[in-house]
């Protein structure tokens, strides 16, 4: 889709190129160390199928040499047997995805050839300075037969020259999708408009498409996602009830109700919220918009400081803001 066509998207358009990616187990797993029950995962899988979601991200392909399995649930590692215990041969339209961080996974050993795996897509997460290593991963995964995305993290900290260089390198690779990622929940819709246009123009010239992964520090994840969609971004990430690290992500329930493709149905997802997400909240699992996350979003700071602030049961917000300014 050309930039001219992208700009013609309106709130009422039905765009068949749009795909929805559920990241609840992966981004949400950062909240509870991936300690989801088997019932939760199976019911989420069924809810995604019934809701017409296109991809379900099960978690990470993390290295057990770097991360102790005793400290995490199984979706930190996404072993083939564990995924198959939920999906079998996955004879459904829903595709299965996992994420692999550059430098935190043994992709040559732990990611099987596609012919031996029920996984359809691998999402490579990279910082801008790691792009050469990310491209090595991308080429290995493409040779194995996977759909591959690349998620450039913390792009709000990247200068224009480095971002342009990174996009050129990735557009010269075999990657299928390049993701615009607002890791710190820093961007406003006007900035997302310009960045989406930059990404789409670069990707289109090399036969690729663009995705968006937004965080909700300033309560803009949904707004930024639909703005990126308007500008021609095709893969849209969301999580059930916005569950994700810190302030969380774009709400799946909101996104499904917004999209005009009749295959999407928010009701099964709302039922899943009723059956599972309310219970998680009642058990004390915490995520979502809060003042500390607002402050890290405004100041373009990593949310880990806000997570520590909240875990410390602090409420001196103004002092916290001064601490962030001192770091800057």
C-alpha positions in Angstrom: 0.0 0.0 0.0 1.5 3.3 -1.0 1.8 6.3 1.3 -0.9 8.0 -0.8 -3.2 5.1 -0.3 -2.3 4.9 3.4 -3.4 8.5 3.9 -6.8 7.6 2.5 -7.6 5.2 5.4 -10.4 6.5 7.5 -12.0 5.3 10.7 -14.6 3.5 8.7 -12.3 1.7 6.2 -12.1 -2.0 6.0 -8.5 -2.9 5.2 -7.9 -6.6 4.7 -4.1 -6.1 5.1 -4.5 -5.3 8.8 -3.5 -8.1 11.2 -4.0 -8.2 15.0 -1.2 -9.7 17.2 -2.1 -10.8 20.8 0.9 -10.2 23.0 -0.7 -11.0 26.3 1.4 -14.0 27.3 4.6 -12.3 26.3 4.3 -8.7 27.4 1.8 -9.6 30.2 4.3 -12.3 31.3 6.7 -9.5 32.3 4.2 -8.6 35.0 3.9 -12.0 36.7 7.1 -13.8 35.6 5.0 -15.8 33.1 3.2 -17.6 35.9 0.0 -18.2 33.8 -2.1 -21.3 34.5 -2.6 -23.8 31.8 -6.3 -23.0 31.9 -5.6 -19.3 31.3 -3.4 -20.1 28.3 -5.8 -22.5 26.7 -8.8 -20.2 27.2 -6.8 -17.3 25.7 -6.0 -19.4 22.7 -9.7 -20.2 22.2 -10.7 -16.6 22.8 -8.2 -15.4 20.1 -9.6 -17.9 17.6 -13.2 -16.9 18.3 -12.3 -13.2 18.2 -10.6 -13.6 14.8 -7.1 -12.5 16.1 -4.4 -13.3 13.5 -1.4 -14.1 15.7 -0.9 -15.2 19.3 2.5 -14.5 20.8 3.1 -17.3 23.4 6.2 -15.7 25.0 10.0 -15.6 24.6 12.6 -18.0 23.3 15.0 -17.1 26.1 18.2 -18.9 26.8 18.2 -21.2 29.9 21.9 -20.4 30.3 21.0 -16.8 31.0 17.7 -17.2 32.7 17.0 -19.8 35.5 13.8 -21.7 34.7 13.1 -21.9 38.4 12.5 -18.2 38.4 10.0 -18.1 35.5 7.0 -19.8 34.1 7.4 -21.9 30.9 6.4 -19.1 28.5 9.7 -17.4 29.2 11.2 -20.3 27.1 8.3 -21.5 24.8 9.5 -25.0 24.4 7.8 -26.8 21.5 6.2 -29.4 23.7 4.6 -26.8 25.9 3.1 -24.9 22.9 1.8 -28.1 21.3 0.2 -29.1 24.6 -2.1 -26.1 24.1 -2.5 -25.9 20.3 -1.8 -29.5 19.1 -1.1 -29.1 15.3 -3.0 -25.8 15.4 -5.3 -26.5 12.6 -6.9 -23.0 12.9 -6.4 -19.7 11.1 -4.7 -18.3 14.2 -0.9 -18.2 13.7 1.6 -18.8 16.6 4.4 -16.4 17.4 7.3 -16.1 19.8 9.8 -13.3 20.6 13.6 -13.7 20.6 15.7 -10.9 22.1 19.1 -10.3 20.5 21.7 -11.5 22.9 19.3 -13.2 25.2 18.5 -16.4 23.2 20.4 -19.2 21.6 18.4 -19.1 18.4 20.5 -21.5 16.4 20.0 -24.2 19.0 16.6 -23.4 20.6 14.6 -22.4 17.5 13.8 -25.5 15.4 13.4 -25.5 11.6 9.8 -24.5 10.8 9.0 -27.9 9.4 9.5 -29.3 12.9 7.6 -26.5 14.8 4.1 -25.3 15.2 5.4 -21.8 15.5 4.7 -19.6 12.4 6.4 -16.3 13.2 9.5 -15.2 15.2 9.7 -11.6 16.4 13.3 -10.4 16.8 13.7 -7.7 19.4 16.7 -5.4 19.0 18.1 -2.1 20.1 19.4 0.1 17.4 23.1 -0.7 18.1 22.3 -4.4 17.8 20.9 -4.4 14.3 23.9 -6.2 12.6 23.4 -9.0 15.1 19.6 -8.9 14.6 20.1 -9.3 10.8 22.2 -12.5 11.4 19.2 -13.8 13.5 16.7 -12.7 10.8 18.6 -14.5 8.0 18.9 -17.7 10.1 15.2 -17.7 10.9 14.2 -17.0 7.3 16.3 -19.9 6.2 14.5 -22.1 8.7 11.2 -21.1 7.1 9.6 -18.6 9.5 7.8 -15.4 9.0 10.1 -12.9 10.8 9.5 -9.4 12.3 12.1 -7.1 13.8 11.1 -4.8 16.7 13.4 -1.8 17.1 13.1 -1.1 20.8 13.3 2.3 22.6 13.1 4.2 19.3 12.2 7.3 21.2 15.8 7.4 22.3 17.3 7.0 18.8 18.4 10.0 16.8 17.1 10.5 13.2 20.4 9.6 11.5 20.8 6.3 13.4 17.2 5.4 12.8 17.4 6.1 9.1 20.6 4.0 8.9 19.0 1.2 10.9 15.9 1.1 8.6 18.1 1.0 5.5 20.0 -2.0 6.9 16.8 -3.8 7.8 15.1 -3.0 4.5 18.1 -4.8 2.9 17.5 -7.9 4.9 15.1 -10.7 4.5 12.8 -9.6 7.3 9.1 -9.5 6.6 7.8 -6.8 9.0 9.6 -3.9 10.7 8.0 -2.8 13.9 7.6 0.8 15.2 7.9 0.3 19.0 7.1 3.0 21.6 8.9 1.2 24.5 8.6 4.0 27.0 5.1 5.3 26.0 6.6 8.6 25.1 5.1 9.4 21.7 2.0 11.4 20.9 -0.2 10.7 17.9 1.3 13.5 15.8 4.8 11.9 16.3 3.4 8.5 15.5 2.0 9.9 12.3 5.4 11.1 11.1 7.2 8.0 12.3 4.7 5.7 10.7 5.0 7.5 7.4 8.8 7.1 7.6 8.6 3.4 8.4 6.0 2.7 5.7 7.8 4.5 3.0 11.1 2.7 3.8 9.4 -0.7 4.1 7.2 -0.3 1.0 10.2 0.4 -1.2 11.7 -3.0 -0.2 8.5 -5.0 -0.3 8.0 -5.1 3.5 5.3 -4.1 5.8 5.2 -2.3 9.2 3.8 -3.1 12.7 3.1 -1.0 15.8 3.7 -1.9 19.5 2.6 0.8 21.8 2.8 1.3 25.6 0.2 3.1 27.7 2.3 5.4 29.9 0.4 8.5 28.8 -2.9 6.6 28.1 -2.2 6.9 24.4 -1.4 3.3 23.4 -4.8 2.8 21.7 -4.8 6.2 20.1 -1.3 5.7 18.8 -2.1 2.3 17.5 -5.1 3.5 15.5 -3.2 6.5 14.2 -0.4 4.2 12.9 -3.1 2.0 11.4 -4.5 5.1 9.6 -1.0 5.8 8.2 -0.7 2.3 6.6 0.8 0.2 9.4 -0.5 -3.3 9.0 0.4 -5.4 12.1 -1.3 -4.1 15.3 -0.1 -5.4 18.7 -2.5 -5.5 21.7 -3.0 -7.3 25.0 -6.1 -8.3 26.9 -7.0 -5.5 29.3 -3.7 -3.9 28.3 -1.7 -6.3 30.4 2.0 -5.6 30.0 5.1 -4.4 31.7 4.5 -1.2 33.7 1.7 0.8 32.2 0.8 -1.9 29.8 -0.2 -1.8 26.2 -3.1 -1.1 23.7 -6.2 -2.8 25.0 -7.3 -5.7 22.8 -10.9 -5.2 23.6 -10.7 -1.6 22.3 -8.8 -2.5 19.2 -11.2 -5.3 18.1 -14.2 -3.1 18.6 -12.6 -0.4 16.5 -11.5 -2.5 13.5 -14.1 -2.7 10.7 -13.1 -6.2 9.4 -16.2 -8.3 10.2 -14.1 -11.2 11.1 -13.1 -9.5 14.4 -15.4 -10.0 17.4 -14.7 -8.4 20.7 -17.3 -10.4 22.7 -15.2 -13.6 23.2 -12.4 -11.4 24.4 -14.6 -9.5 26.8 -15.8 -12.9 28.1 -12.2 -13.9 28.7 -11.7 -10.7 30.7 -14.7 -11.6 32.8 -13.5 -15.1 33.4 -9.7 -14.5 33.9 -8.4 -10.9 34.0 -10.6 -9.9 36.9 -9.3 -12.8 38.8 -5.7 -11.8 38.1 -6.4 -8.3 39.4 -8.0 -9.7 42.5 -5.0 -11.9 43.1 -2.8 -8.7 43.2 -1.2 -8.8 39.8 -0.6 -5.1 39.0 -0.2 -3.3 35.7 -1.7 -0.3 33.9 -1.6 3.5 33.9 -0.4 5.2 37.1 1.3 8.5 37.8 4.8 7.0 38.0 4.4 5.6 34.5 3.0 8.9 33.3 6.2 10.6 34.6 8.5 8.1 32.9 6.5 8.4 29.7 6.6 12.2 29.7 10.4 12.2 30.4 11.2 9.4 27.9 12.6 7.1 30.7 12.7 3.4 31.1 9.7 2.2 33.2 11.9 0.1 35.5 12.4 3.2 37.7 8.6 3.5 38.0 8.2 -0.2 38.7 10.7 0.1 41.6 8.9 3.2 42.9 5.6 1.4 43.0 7.1 -1.8 44.5 8.6 0.4 47.2 5.0 1.7 48.0 6.1 5.3 47.5 3.7 8.1 46.7 6.0 11.1 46.7 5.4 11.7 43.0 7.0 15.1 42.8 10.2 13.8 44.4 10.2 11.0 41.9 9.9 13.4 39.0 12.9 15.4 40.3 14.9 12.1 40.6 14.1 11.4 36.9 15.1 14.9 35.9 18.3 14.5 37.8 19.1 11.3 35.8 18.3 13.1 32.5 
